[in-house]
Amino acid sequence: MKILMPTAGTPYRFSDLLFAKLGFFRGKKVFSEFADVLKSYFSVENIAFVNSGTTANFILYKILKDLRKRNEQVEIILPAYTAPSLLLPIEAADLKPVLVDIDPETFNLDVKKVKEKLSDKTLAIMPIHMFGLPCEVESLIKLAEDSDIFVLEDGASALGTKVNNRHISTIADFGFYSLNRGKNVSTLAGGIITWKEKGLADSFDKYIGELTALPTHSQFIMFIKFVALSLAVRPFTYTLLNPIVAKFKYTTLHTHFDSFQYTKMQAALGINLWKRIEYLDHKRVDNGLRLHEIFRSKPGFRIPVLPDNSKVAFNQFPVVVEDLEKRSLIIAQLKQAGLETTTLYDHPLHHIFPELNEAGNDPYPNATYLAEHLLLIPPHAQINSNILAKVKKVIDAIA
């Protein structure tokens, strides 16, 4: 049996599961302990937890609506290529998405084109640090500084990425991360909110306090999922259970999201995971750089330009493959070599939701091309030198 490496997943140890289980019996102090760990890690003063990055995003929209100066401010600017689920909290908050094309060099929001979409209706610009790649936040902050427009960083897939030694999603006034099972660090699910203005703490406490607390039986089921995930992300059991695991992968559009409070088990799990956060971050950074070297200067491939003074903790390593037949061949040969890859979202937002294509034809061609030609290679902590050597062998032979 050929062992297959999973595309994502934080490797849980026995001690992680033990901490999670013990967290069920701990008091609420476990939340403040985890908050202190994260405040030190991110170098921030304000941290809050919810059940998902989507809920974190939704809570932030509620805060921004409270802070806005004009009720007509209802538009959120975001890139045309990103997770379709990001539209759910925008809709739930009774706001409107406004799309901007991506920059083909950075694979992120084209900062130069954002100005064209600003209006009296703009509430916030949301740079999304796709694949762990840092978007150019400082330019957006400067663009918005003389206005009543907010900048909200989406670092859902970029926990651990730094620019000028500052964590992304802590540079603007507001930011969030995801701790979902496919993210850089996972407590099965979860969302982290960061903000700068200390006076907003009561507002965050209010909105988060209104969320439902997960009942005891649901928390027990969550622990079972912890155990299942710890097995599912191990190469041997992933290979053995692949037909079953495949059924739990996201293959359809999300049409709603559930919001509830973060649990003590998750907080306790997070405390233990953060004891080795430097290792988890380092592996993603190092593996990403090695993949960058493999594809650099290869004809027919395009990889993102990495910003100066950045440390990129890749969630997935993105490559644009010009020849789609070649992309299919790479996917097949890497899987034969024991490494699963993914293409993520096959369509940009304005193709998935035609109502966002108000300009007609294709107003966001770079986003469309990225969606159609993207290949993602996993850089997580279980990817070792032997696997990277197989990637190089396959790419060298095909290129």
C-alpha positions as CSV (number, residue, x, y, z in Angstrom):
1,M,0.0,0.0,0.0
2,K,1.4,3.4,-1.0
3,I,1.3,5.9,1.8
4,L,-0.5,9.1,0.9
5,M,0.4,12.5,2.6
6,P,-2.7,14.6,3.5
7,T,-3.1,18.1,2.0
8,A,-3.6,19.7,5.4
9,G,-4.0,19.1,9.1
10,T,-2.3,20.0,12.4
11,P,-0.7,16.8,13.7
12,Y,-2.1,16.2,17.2
13,R,-0.2,14.4,19.8
14,F,-1.5,12.3,22.7
15,S,-0.7,15.2,25.1
16,D,-2.9,17.5,22.9
17,L,-5.9,15.2,23.2
18,L,-5.2,14.9,27.0
19,F,-5.1,18.6,27.4
20,A,-8.3,19.0,25.4
21,K,-10.1,16.4,27.5
22,L,-9.0,18.0,30.8
23,G,-10.1,21.4,29.5
24,F,-13.7,20.1,29.6
25,F,-13.4,20.1,33.4
26,R,-11.5,23.3,33.8
27,G,-13.0,26.7,34.8
28,K,-13.2,29.8,32.6
29,K,-9.7,30.8,33.6
30,V,-8.5,28.6,30.7
31,F,-9.8,31.2,28.2
32,S,-7.7,34.0,29.9
33,E,-4.7,31.6,29.9
34,F,-5.0,30.9,26.2
35,A,-5.6,34.6,25.6
36,D,-2.3,35.5,27.4
37,V,-0.5,32.9,25.3
38,L,-1.8,34.5,22.1
39,K,-1.2,38.1,23.2
40,S,2.4,37.2,23.8
41,Y,2.7,35.4,20.4
42,F,1.0,38.1,18.3
43,S,2.3,41.0,20.5
44,V,-1.2,42.5,20.8
45,E,-3.3,43.7,23.8
46,N,-6.7,42.6,22.6
47,I,-7.8,39.0,21.7
48,A,-11.1,37.2,21.6
49,F,-12.3,33.7,20.6
50,V,-15.3,32.4,18.7
51,N,-16.2,29.1,17.0
52,S,-14.9,30.0,13.5
53,G,-13.2,32.5,11.3
54,T,-16.5,33.2,9.7
55,T,-18.1,34.1,13.0
56,A,-15.1,36.2,13.8
57,N,-15.6,38.1,10.6
58,F,-19.3,38.5,11.3
59,I,-18.7,39.9,14.8
60,L,-16.2,42.4,13.3
61,Y,-18.8,43.6,10.8
62,K,-21.2,44.2,13.7
63,I,-18.5,46.3,15.4
64,L,-17.8,48.2,12.3
65,K,-21.5,49.0,11.7
66,D,-21.6,50.4,15.3
67,L,-18.6,52.6,14.6
68,R,-19.6,53.8,11.1
69,K,-20.5,57.4,10.7
70,R,-23.1,57.0,8.0
71,N,-25.7,54.3,7.6
72,E,-25.1,54.3,3.8
73,Q,-21.7,52.7,4.5
74,V,-22.6,49.1,3.5
75,E,-19.9,48.0,1.1
76,I,-17.0,45.6,1.8
77,I,-14.1,45.6,-0.7
78,L,-12.5,42.2,-1.2
79,P,-10.6,40.3,-3.9
80,A,-12.6,38.5,-6.7
81,Y,-10.7,35.3,-6.0
82,T,-11.2,34.0,-2.5
83,A,-13.3,31.7,-0.4
84,P,-17.0,31.9,-1.4
85,S,-17.9,31.4,2.3
86,L,-16.7,35.0,2.9
87,L,-19.9,36.3,1.4
88,L,-22.0,34.6,4.1
89,P,-21.1,37.0,7.0
90,I,-21.3,40.0,4.6
91,E,-24.9,39.0,3.7
92,A,-25.7,38.1,7.4
93,A,-24.6,41.6,8.4
94,D,-26.7,43.2,5.7
95,L,-23.7,44.5,3.9
96,K,-22.7,44.3,0.2
97,P,-19.5,42.8,-1.4
98,V,-17.6,44.9,-3.9
99,L,-14.9,43.0,-5.9
100,V,-11.4,44.0,-7.0
101,D,-9.2,41.9,-9.3
102,I,-6.1,40.2,-8.0
103,D,-2.5,41.1,-8.7
104,P,-1.0,38.4,-10.9
105,E,2.4,38.9,-9.2
106,T,1.3,38.6,-5.6
107,F,-1.9,36.4,-6.0
108,N,-3.5,38.8,-3.6
109,L,-5.9,41.8,-3.8
110,D,-4.6,44.3,-6.4
111,V,-4.0,47.3,-4.1
112,K,-3.6,49.7,-7.0
113,K,-7.1,49.0,-8.2
114,V,-8.8,49.4,-4.8
115,K,-9.1,53.2,-5.1
116,E,-11.3,52.7,-8.2
117,K,-13.9,51.0,-6.0
118,L,-14.0,53.4,-3.1
119,S,-17.2,55.4,-2.6
120,D,-19.4,57.0,0.0
121,K,-20.8,53.6,0.6
122,T,-17.5,51.9,1.5
123,L,-17.4,50.6,5.0
124,A,-14.2,48.6,4.9
125,I,-11.5,47.3,2.7
126,M,-10.7,43.6,3.5
127,P,-7.2,42.5,2.4
128,I,-7.1,38.7,2.4
129,H,-3.8,37.0,3.0
130,M,-4.4,34.2,0.6
131,F,-2.5,30.9,1.0
132,G,-0.5,32.6,3.8
133,L,0.9,35.3,1.5
134,P,0.9,38.8,3.1
135,C,-1.2,41.4,1.3
136,E,0.1,44.9,1.1
137,V,-1.8,46.2,4.1
138,E,0.2,49.4,4.8
139,S,-0.7,50.9,1.5
140,L,-4.4,50.2,2.2
141,I,-4.1,51.8,5.6
142,K,-2.6,54.9,4.0
143,L,-5.3,55.0,1.4
144,A,-8.0,54.9,4.1
145,E,-6.3,57.2,6.7
146,D,-8.1,60.4,5.8
147,S,-11.5,58.8,5.5
148,D,-14.0,57.0,7.6
149,I,-13.2,53.7,5.9
150,F,-11.9,50.8,8.0
151,V,-9.2,48.2,7.0
152,L,-10.0,44.7,8.2
153,E,-7.4,42.0,7.7
154,D,-8.4,38.4,6.9
155,G,-5.6,36.2,8.1
156,A,-7.7,33.0,8.2
157,S,-5.1,31.1,6.2
158,A,-2.0,33.0,7.3
159,L,-1.4,32.4,11.0
160,G,2.4,32.7,11.5
161,T,3.1,35.0,8.6
162,K,5.0,38.2,9.4
163,V,6.1,41.3,7.6
164,N,8.8,43.4,9.1
165,N,8.6,41.2,12.2
166,R,4.9,42.0,12.6
167,H,2.2,39.4,12.4
168,I,-0.3,40.0,9.7
169,S,-3.9,40.6,10.9
170,T,-2.4,42.8,13.7
171,I,-1.2,45.6,11.4
172,A,-4.6,47.2,10.7
173,D,-7.0,48.2,13.4
174,F,-8.9,44.9,13.0
175,G,-8.1,41.4,12.0
176,F,-9.0,37.7,12.4
177,Y,-7.6,34.2,12.0
178,S,-9.2,30.8,11.6
179,L,-8.4,27.7,13.6
180,N,-10.4,25.4,11.4
181,R,-9.1,21.9,10.6
182,G,-7.4,22.9,7.3
183,K,-5.7,26.0,8.7
184,N,-2.1,26.6,9.8
185,V,-2.9,25.6,13.4
186,S,-6.2,23.9,14.2
187,T,-8.3,23.4,17.3
188,L,-10.7,21.5,15.0
189,A,-12.6,24.8,14.6
190,G,-12.3,28.3,16.0
191,G,-11.7,31.9,15.2
192,I,-9.4,34.5,16.7
193,I,-10.2,38.3,16.7
194,T,-7.6,41.0,17.2
195,W,-8.2,44.7,17.5
196,K,-6.3,47.8,18.6
197,E,-8.7,50.1,20.4
198,K,-8.9,48.9,24.0
199,G,-12.2,50.7,24.5
200,L,-14.0,48.3,22.2
201,A,-13.5,45.3,24.6
202,D,-17.0,45.7,26.1
203,S,-18.6,45.7,22.7
204,F,-16.8,42.5,21.7
205,D,-17.7,40.9,25.0
206,K,-21.3,41.8,24.4
207,Y,-21.6,40.3,20.9
208,I,-19.6,37.2,21.8
209,G,-21.6,36.8,25.0
210,E,-24.8,36.7,22.9
211,L,-23.5,33.6,21.1
212,T,-24.9,30.2,22.1
213,A,-22.8,28.1,24.5
214,L,-22.2,24.6,23.0
215,P,-24.2,22.0,25.1
216,T,-22.4,19.2,26.9
217,H,-23.3,16.5,24.5
218,S,-22.0,18.6,21.6
219,Q,-18.8,19.1,23.4
220,F,-18.4,15.4,23.9
221,I,-19.0,14.9,20.1
222,M,-16.3,17.6,19.5
223,F,-13.8,15.6,21.5
224,I,-14.6,12.5,19.4
225,K,-13.8,14.6,16.4
226,F,-10.5,15.7,18.0
227,V,-9.6,12.0,18.2
228,A,-10.8,11.3,14.7
229,L,-8.9,14.3,13.2
230,S,-5.7,13.2,15.0
231,L,-5.9,9.9,13.2
232,A,-7.1,11.4,9.9
233,V,-4.1,13.6,9.4
234,R,-1.5,10.9,10.0
235,P,-0.3,9.5,6.7
236,F,-0.9,5.8,7.4
237,T,-4.4,6.2,8.7
238,Y,-5.2,9.0,6.1
239,T,-4.3,6.5,3.4
240,L,-6.2,3.7,5.0
241,L,-9.3,5.8,5.6
242,N,-9.0,8.0,2.5
243,P,-12.4,6.8,1.0
244,I,-14.1,7.9,4.3
245,V,-12.0,11.1,4.8
246,A,-12.8,12.2,1.3
247,K,-16.5,12.4,2.2
248,F,-15.7,15.1,4.9
249,K,-13.8,17.4,2.5
250,Y,-15.6,20.5,1.4
251,T,-17.0,19.9,-2.1
252,T,-20.1,22.1,-2.1
253,L,-20.8,25.8,-1.4
254,H,-21.6,26.7,2.2
255,T,-25.0,28.2,2.4
256,H,-25.0,29.2,6.1
257,F,-22.7,29.3,9.1
258,D,-23.3,28.4,12.7
259,S,-22.1,30.7,15.5
260,F,-21.4,29.6,19.0
261,Q,-18.9,30.3,21.8
262,Y,-15.4,28.8,21.8
263,T,-15.1,25.9,24.2
264,K,-12.8,25.3,27.2
265,M,-11.6,22.1,25.5
266,Q,-10.5,24.0,22.5
267,A,-8.7,26.6,24.6
268,A,-6.9,23.9,26.5
269,L,-5.9,22.2,23.3
270,G,-4.6,25.6,21.9
271,I,-2.5,26.2,25.0
272,N,-0.7,22.8,24.4
273,L,-0.4,23.3,20.6
274,W,1.3,26.7,21.2
275,K,4.1,25.1,23.1
276,R,5.4,24.0,19.7
277,I,4.2,26.9,17.6
278,E,7.7,28.0,16.6
279,Y,8.3,24.5,15.0
280,L,4.9,24.5,13.2
281,D,5.5,28.0,11.9
282,H,9.1,27.2,10.9
283,K,8.1,24.1,8.9
284,R,5.6,26.1,6.8
285,V,8.0,28.9,6.2
286,D,10.9,26.5,5.3
287,N,8.9,24.1,3.2
288,G,7.4,27.1,1.3
289,L,10.8,28.5,0.5
290,R,12.0,25.1,-0.7
291,L,9.0,24.8,-3.0
292,H,9.6,28.4,-4.2
293,E,13.1,27.3,-5.1
294,I,11.8,24.3,-7.0
295,F,9.5,26.3,-9.2
296,R,11.5,29.4,-9.6
297,S,12.6,30.2,-13.2
298,K,10.7,27.1,-14.5
299,P,9.1,27.9,-17.8
300,G,5.3,27.5,-17.9
301,F,4.9,28.1,-14.1
302,R,4.3,31.3,-12.2
303,I,4.8,31.6,-8.4
304,P,4.0,34.6,-6.2
305,V,6.5,37.4,-5.5
306,L,7.3,37.3,-1.8
307,P,7.4,40.8,-0.1
308,D,10.7,42.0,1.2
309,N,11.3,41.4,5.0
310,S,8.5,38.8,5.1
311,K,8.3,35.4,6.7
312,V,5.6,33.5,4.9
313,A,3.9,30.7,6.8
314,F,2.2,29.1,3.8
315,N,-1.1,27.4,4.3
316,Q,-0.7,26.0,0.8
317,F,2.0,26.8,-1.7
318,P,0.4,28.3,-4.8
319,V,1.6,27.7,-8.4
320,V,0.0,28.9,-11.6
321,V,0.4,26.3,-14.3
322,E,-0.1,27.7,-17.8
323,D,-0.7,24.3,-19.5
324,L,-3.8,22.7,-17.9
325,E,-2.8,19.2,-19.3
326,K,0.5,19.6,-17.6
327,R,-1.3,20.6,-14.4
328,S,-3.3,17.4,-14.5
329,L,-0.2,15.4,-15.1
330,I,1.6,16.9,-12.1
331,I,-1.4,16.2,-9.9
332,A,-1.5,12.6,-11.0
333,Q,2.3,12.0,-10.7
334,L,2.6,13.7,-7.3
335,K,-0.3,11.5,-6.0
336,Q,1.4,8.5,-7.4
337,A,4.5,9.6,-5.5
338,G,2.4,9.9,-2.3
339,L,1.5,13.6,-2.1
340,E,-2.0,14.9,-2.6
341,T,-2.5,18.4,-4.1
342,T,-5.5,20.5,-4.6
343,T,-6.9,23.2,-6.9
344,L,-9.1,24.8,-4.2
345,Y,-11.7,27.2,-5.8
346,D,-12.1,26.4,-9.5
347,H,-14.0,29.7,-10.1
348,P,-13.7,33.3,-9.0
349,L,-16.6,34.9,-7.0
350,H,-18.1,36.7,-10.0
351,H,-18.5,33.4,-11.8
352,I,-20.0,31.6,-8.8
353,F,-22.3,34.5,-8.1
354,P,-23.3,36.1,-11.4
355,E,-25.0,39.0,-9.7
356,L,-21.5,40.2,-8.7
357,N,-20.6,40.5,-12.4
358,E,-22.4,43.8,-12.9
359,A,-19.8,45.1,-15.5
360,G,-20.5,42.1,-17.9
361,N,-18.0,40.0,-19.8
362,D,-15.1,39.4,-17.3
363,P,-14.1,42.5,-15.3
364,Y,-11.7,40.5,-13.1
365,P,-9.6,38.4,-15.7
366,N,-6.6,37.9,-13.3
367,A,-8.9,36.3,-10.7
368,T,-10.4,34.1,-13.4
369,Y,-7.1,32.9,-14.7
370,L,-5.8,32.2,-11.2
371,A,-8.9,30.1,-10.4
372,E,-8.5,28.1,-13.6
373,H,-4.8,27.5,-13.5
374,L,-4.0,27.2,-9.8
375,L,-2.2,24.2,-8.2
376,L,-1.7,24.1,-4.5
377,I,1.0,22.0,-2.8
378,P,0.9,21.3,0.9
379,P,3.8,22.7,3.1
380,H,2.6,21.6,6.5
381,A,4.8,20.1,9.3
382,Q,4.6,16.5,8.0
383,I,6.1,17.4,4.6
384,N,9.8,16.4,4.9
385,S,12.9,16.5,2.7
386,N,12.1,13.2,1.0
387,I,8.7,14.4,-0.1
388,L,10.1,17.7,-1.4
389,A,12.7,15.7,-3.3
390,K,9.9,13.8,-5.0
391,V,8.2,17.1,-5.9
392,K,11.4,18.4,-7.5
393,K,11.9,15.2,-9.4
394,V,8.3,15.3,-10.9
395,I,8.6,19.1,-11.7
396,D,12.0,18.8,-13.3
397,A,10.9,15.9,-15.5
398,I,7.7,17.7,-16.6
399,A,9.1,21.2,-17.0
